[in-house]
Amino acid sequence: MTIEPANSKAWVMMATVLEHDLLGRQLRNGCDLPGAVAAMRKAKEHEPTDALIRAQLADLLTYGDDNVKFGPNAHLIESIDEYKSLAKDLGKEGRVYLPSLMLVLTHLGRWDEVKELVKTETNIEQRDIFHILVATATEGSAAGLKELAAFDDTKRRAYGGAVAQTLMALRRYNEAADVFESVSKGSPEASQLLTLVQIVRKAQPYEKTIDDGSFKAPIVRLMEALLKGDEKRFSALIVPELAARGFAEKDLNISVRSLRGISGFTTTMTLDVLGVALEVQQDGNDDIGYRLRLRSAFGLGTSQGTAYYVQRRDGRLLIAAANVAPDLIGAAALKLADDGKTEAARTWLNWARESIVPGAAMIR
């Protein structure tokens, strides 16, 4: 870069390096997305007519602070402008970028523009999918399902799946559930799809859960901090003595990728689904503290056997330990005993004992 600052290929390579972490994994924790965007802007500055550079820039701009497509604070308006300029400058050859443009427009609710672009889309599959999506979003599920019913079973399932997933990304869960339910009829995966329908139909913005005062609220707050990589928020959710020890997210042994589960899930969509897919069973009281055991509300096995130990401090439920880190339970029990709360300490150790696998030196 220092030797040839005007070399667009070098800037593209720099962007590629920055959008990967140190292990070479694309858009994972540790990548430098803002740096990648800046490098791609430099590449465009030196090769303003290069379609591939402009398309890569437009795509990178759709990623948010969580390194997920359409995540928080993604530069969607800039992405739209880039795609529109690209399509205009390339004429017929630029039509290949219209589906990407339409998808970004849907995330800003600019349905009138999508509707007009659908009329000019030459890719039949993309035209049909966006036509059904627009009908569903602007006229309701009945209108979308009517359009979907015009296709044979194979296309109906493929198109319906694509439309439903996009509706979920837009947090339009009732409409997504209607479409999933429709495509499940006669499908070999009908039972799995109906389970998904149950979850999606009950999904709601997770923000409602984190403020409802329930025992599920601290768990959803924790997942939010993990998914967003917000260390400050994470520290505020644990007891001060844990924060003082430098306890970090990695100590919970939770994979952010496994939380998202399905590739393409945004942070908000993952949290919305987790909020309804998880059930929390609490034991204890304010004096002893609480054990919050997680299980799937729909038998999916998510977080089965996971338990968090929490205490109410100054009116807030804070996490003090977790069974995935058994040493924390011991440390928390010791502090309870030192504070004269021997009954609470005994209870926490008994809870931990219930989780020990017989004959194995581990806790599940």
C-alpha positions in Angstrom: 0.0 0.0 0.0 2.9 2.4 0.8 4.7 1.6 -2.4 1.6 1.7 -4.7 -1.1 3.7 -3.0 -3.1 4.0 -6.2 -3.1 0.2 -6.8 -6.8 -0.7 -6.6 -6.1 -4.4 -6.5 -3.9 -3.9 -3.4 -6.8 -2.1 -1.7 -9.2 -4.9 -2.6 -6.7 -7.4 -1.1 -6.5 -5.2 2.0 -10.3 -5.2 2.3 -10.3 -9.0 1.9 -7.7 -9.4 4.7 -9.6 -7.1 7.0 -12.9 -8.8 6.6 -11.4 -12.0 8.0 -10.2 -12.7 11.5 -6.6 -13.8 12.4 -7.6 -17.4 11.6 -8.9 -16.5 8.2 -12.6 -16.8 9.1 -14.7 -14.4 7.2 -16.7 -11.8 9.3 -16.0 -13.5 12.6 -15.1 -11.9 15.9 -11.8 -10.1 15.4 -12.3 -9.0 11.8 -12.2 -5.3 11.0 -15.3 -4.5 9.0 -15.0 -0.7 9.1 -11.4 -1.1 7.9 -12.5 -3.4 5.1 -15.2 -0.9 4.0 -12.6 1.9 4.1 -10.2 -0.1 2.0 -12.9 -1.0 -0.6 -13.8 2.7 -0.8 -10.2 3.4 -1.6 -10.2 0.7 -4.3 -13.3 2.3 -5.9 -11.7 5.7 -5.7 -8.9 4.4 -7.9 -11.1 2.3 -10.2 -14.5 4.0 -10.1 -15.8 2.0 -13.1 -14.8 -1.5 -11.8 -18.2 -3.2 -11.3 -16.9 -6.0 -9.1 -15.3 -3.5 -6.7 -18.5 -1.4 -6.5 -20.6 -4.5 -6.0 -18.3 -5.7 -3.2 -18.5 -2.3 -1.5 -22.3 -2.3 -1.8 -22.5 -5.8 -0.2 -20.0 -4.9 2.6 -22.2 -1.9 3.5 -25.1 -4.2 4.4 -23.2 -5.7 7.3 -23.8 -4.3 10.8 -21.8 -3.8 13.9 -22.3 -7.5 14.8 -20.7 -8.5 11.4 -24.0 -10.0 10.3 -25.8 -9.0 7.1 -28.5 -6.4 7.9 -27.2 -6.2 11.4 -27.4 -3.0 13.6 -26.1 0.2 12.1 -25.5 -1.3 8.7 -25.1 1.4 6.0 -28.1 0.4 4.0 -28.9 3.7 2.4 -25.3 3.9 1.1 -25.6 0.4 -0.2 -28.8 1.2 -2.0 -27.2 4.2 -3.6 -24.2 2.1 -4.8 -26.4 -0.6 -6.2 -28.6 2.0 -8.0 -25.6 3.7 -9.5 -24.1 0.4 -10.6 -27.4 -0.7 -12.2 -27.7 2.6 -14.0 -24.2 2.8 -15.3 -24.1 -0.8 -16.6 -27.5 -0.8 -18.3 -28.7 -4.3 -19.2 -25.6 -5.8 -17.7 -26.4 -4.1 -14.4 -29.7 -6.1 -14.0 -27.8 -8.8 -12.2 -27.6 -6.5 -9.2 -31.3 -5.7 -9.0 -32.2 -8.6 -6.6 -29.5 -7.4 -4.2 -30.9 -3.9 -4.4 -34.4 -5.1 -3.9 -33.4 -7.1 -0.8 -31.8 -4.0 0.8 -34.8 -1.9 0.0 -37.1 -4.4 1.8 -35.0 -3.9 5.0 -35.8 -0.2 4.9 -39.5 -0.8 4.1 -39.3 0.9 0.7 -41.9 -1.4 -0.8 -43.1 0.9 -3.6 -39.6 1.0 -5.1 -39.3 -2.8 -4.8 -42.7 -3.2 -6.6 -41.5 -1.1 -9.5 -38.2 -3.0 -9.8 -40.0 -6.3 -9.8 -41.7 -5.3 -13.0 -38.3 -4.9 -14.7 -36.6 -8.1 -13.2 -35.6 -10.5 -15.9 -34.6 -13.4 -13.7 -37.9 -15.3 -13.4 -37.2 -16.9 -10.1 -36.2 -13.6 -8.4 -39.1 -11.8 -10.0 -41.6 -14.4 -8.6 -40.1 -14.5 -5.2 -40.1 -10.7 -4.8 -43.5 -10.4 -6.3 -44.9 -12.8 -3.6 -42.9 -11.0 -0.9 -44.2 -7.6 -1.9 -47.8 -8.9 -2.0 -47.4 -10.4 1.5 -45.8 -7.3 3.0 -48.2 -4.7 1.5 -51.5 -6.6 1.2 -51.2 -9.3 3.9 -50.6 -13.0 4.1 -53.8 -14.0 2.2 -52.6 -12.0 -0.9 -49.1 -13.5 -0.7 -50.4 -17.1 -0.3 -52.7 -16.6 -3.2 -49.8 -15.7 -5.4 -47.8 -18.6 -4.0 -50.5 -21.1 -4.8 -50.1 -20.4 -8.5 -46.9 -22.5 -8.6 -46.4 -26.3 -8.6 -45.4 -27.9 -5.3 -41.6 -27.8 -5.9 -41.6 -24.1 -6.7 -44.2 -23.3 -4.0 -41.9 -24.8 -1.3 -38.7 -23.2 -2.7 -40.3 -19.8 -3.2 -42.3 -20.0 0.1 -39.2 -20.9 2.1 -37.2 -17.9 0.6 -40.1 -15.5 1.3 -40.7 -16.8 4.8 -37.0 -16.4 5.7 -36.9 -12.9 4.4 -40.1 -12.0 6.4 -38.4 -13.4 9.5 -35.4 -11.2 8.9 -37.8 -8.3 8.7 -39.3 -9.4 12.0 -42.7 -10.0 10.4 -43.2 -13.2 12.2 -47.0 -13.8 11.8 -46.7 -13.5 8.1 -43.6 -15.7 8.0 -45.5 -18.4 10.0 -48.4 -18.3 7.6 -46.1 -18.9 4.7 -44.1 -21.7 6.4 -47.4 -23.3 7.4 -48.6 -23.2 3.8 -45.4 -24.8 2.4 -45.4 -27.5 5.0 -48.6 -29.1 3.6 -47.6 -32.3 1.8 -43.9 -31.7 2.6 -41.7 -34.6 3.7 -40.4 -32.3 6.5 -43.9 -31.3 7.5 -43.4 -32.2 11.2 -40.2 -30.1 11.5 -41.8 -27.2 9.6 -44.8 -27.2 11.9 -42.5 -27.0 14.9 -40.9 -24.0 13.3 -44.3 -22.5 12.6 -45.1 -22.7 16.4 -41.9 -20.9 17.3 -42.2 -18.3 14.6 -45.8 -17.5 15.3 -45.0 -16.8 19.0 -41.9 -14.8 18.3 -41.9 -11.2 19.2 -39.3 -8.4 19.5 -36.9 -9.5 22.3 -36.9 -6.0 23.7 -40.3 -6.8 25.3 -38.8 -9.7 27.2 -35.7 -7.9 28.6 -37.9 -5.3 30.3 -40.8 -7.6 31.5 -39.3 -8.4 34.9 -39.4 -12.1 34.3 -36.7 -14.7 35.2 -36.1 -15.0 31.4 -35.1 -11.4 31.2 -31.5 -11.7 32.5 -30.9 -14.7 30.3 -32.1 -12.8 27.2 -30.0 -9.8 28.2 -27.0 -12.1 28.6 -27.5 -13.6 25.1 -27.9 -10.0 23.7 -24.5 -9.0 25.2 -22.9 -12.2 23.8 -24.3 -11.8 20.3 -23.5 -8.1 20.1 -20.0 -8.6 21.6 -20.8 -5.9 24.1 -18.3 -6.3 27.0 -19.6 -3.4 29.0 -23.1 -4.7 28.9 -21.9 -8.2 29.8 -20.0 -6.8 32.8 -23.2 -5.1 34.0 -25.1 -8.4 34.0 -22.8 -10.2 36.4 -22.1 -9.7 40.1 -19.3 -7.2 40.8 -16.9 -9.8 42.3 -17.0 -11.7 39.0 -16.4 -8.6 37.0 -13.5 -7.7 39.3 -11.9 -11.1 38.6 -11.9 -10.3 34.9 -14.6 -12.9 34.1 -15.3 -12.7 30.4 -17.8 -14.0 27.9 -15.4 -16.8 26.8 -15.6 -18.3 30.4 -19.2 -19.3 29.7 -18.1 -21.6 26.9 -20.9 -20.4 24.7 -20.5 -20.3 20.9 -22.1 -17.2 19.4 -22.3 -19.1 16.1 -24.2 -21.9 17.8 -26.6 -19.4 19.3 -27.4 -18.1 15.9 -27.9 -21.7 14.8 -28.9 -21.0 11.3 -26.7 -19.2 8.9 -28.1 -15.8 7.9 -29.9 -15.2 11.2 -29.4 -11.6 12.3 -28.8 -10.7 15.9 -32.3 -9.4 16.4 -33.9 -12.4 14.8 -31.9 -14.8 16.9 -32.8 -13.0 20.1 -36.5 -12.8 19.1 -36.6 -16.6 18.5 -34.6 -17.4 21.6 -37.0 -15.4 23.6 -39.8 -17.7 22.7 -37.9 -21.0 22.2 -36.4 -21.1 25.7 -38.2 -21.8 28.9 -36.7 -20.9 32.3 -37.5 -22.9 35.4 -36.4 -21.2 38.6 -35.6 -22.6 42.0 -34.8 -20.6 45.1 -35.8 -17.2 46.5 -34.3 -13.8 47.1 -32.6 -14.9 50.3 -30.9 -18.0 48.9 -30.5 -16.9 45.3 -31.9 -18.6 42.2 -31.0 -21.4 39.9 -32.4 -20.7 36.4 -32.5 -23.9 34.3 -33.0 -23.6 30.6 -34.9 -25.9 28.3 -36.4 -25.7 24.9 -40.1 -24.9 24.9 -40.5 -27.0 21.7 -38.2 -30.0 22.4 -35.4 -28.7 20.1 -32.7 -29.5 22.7 -31.3 -26.0 22.7 -29.4 -25.2 25.9 -30.7 -28.4 27.5 -29.0 -28.9 30.9 -27.7 -25.3 31.1 -28.3 -23.5 34.3 -27.4 -20.0 35.6 -27.1 -19.1 39.3 -28.3 -15.6 40.0 -28.7 -13.2 42.9 -30.9 -10.2 43.3 -28.7 -7.2 44.1 -30.2 -3.7 44.4 -33.4 -4.9 42.8 -31.6 -6.5 39.8 -31.0 -10.1 39.0 -27.3 -10.6 38.3 -25.5 -13.7 37.2 -23.1 -15.2 39.8 -22.3 -18.6 38.3 -23.1 -21.1 35.6 -22.9 -24.9 35.6 -20.7 -24.7 32.5 -18.1 -23.2 34.7 -18.3 -25.3 37.9 -15.5 -23.4 39.7 -17.7 -20.3 39.7 -20.3 -22.2 41.7 -17.7 -23.2 44.3 -16.4 -19.6 44.5 -20.0 -18.2 44.8 -20.8 -20.7 47.5 -17.7 -19.8 49.4 -18.6 -16.2 49.3 -22.1 -17.0 50.6 -20.6 -18.9 53.5 -18.1 -16.1 54.3 -21.1 -13.7 54.3 -22.8 -15.9 56.9 -25.3 -17.4 54.5 -24.4 -21.0 55.1 -27.9 -22.3 54.1 -27.7 -20.5 50.8 -24.2 -21.9 50.2 -25.3 -25.4 51.0 -28.3 -25.1 48.6 -26.0 -23.9 45.8 -23.7 -26.8 46.3 -26.6 -29.2 46.3 -27.9 -27.8 43.1 -24.4 -28.2 41.6 -24.3 -31.9 42.8 -27.5 -32.6 40.9 -25.8 -31.6 37.7 -22.7 -33.8 38.2 -22.6 -36.7 35.8 -22.1 -40.0 37.9 -18.6 -41.3 37.5 -17.4 -38.3 35.5 -15.4 -35.3 36.7 -17.6 -32.8 34.9 -20.8 -30.9 35.3 -23.3 -30.7 32.6 
